[in-house]
Amino acid sequence: MDVQAGDRVLVNVAPFIGSVMRCDESIPCKVLAVDGAQVQVRVEPPYREVCLWLLSSWIESHEPCRSRGCLV
């Protein structure tokens, strides 16, 4: 999945709880940085703010940033 900084994504809850198996729930996040297969995300409200590096394979879906000049 081609994600870039500024994109909004739905991330499977598994990496947030330390599970190796996918869960049925996802958490809305904003992509802060991308480094190869790793993505840094920040959880969006109403959830508690958490920043986490995770593998992009945990991303369920994404909404590209409308303008590539958008702020993170």
Secondary structure as UniProt FT lines:
FT   TURN            5..6
FT   STRAND          8..12
FT   HELIX           14..17
FT   STRAND          26..35
FT   TURN            36..37
FT   STRAND          38..43
FT   TURN            45..46
FT   STRAND          51..55
FT   HELIX           56..58
FT   STRAND          59..63
FT   TURN            68..69
//
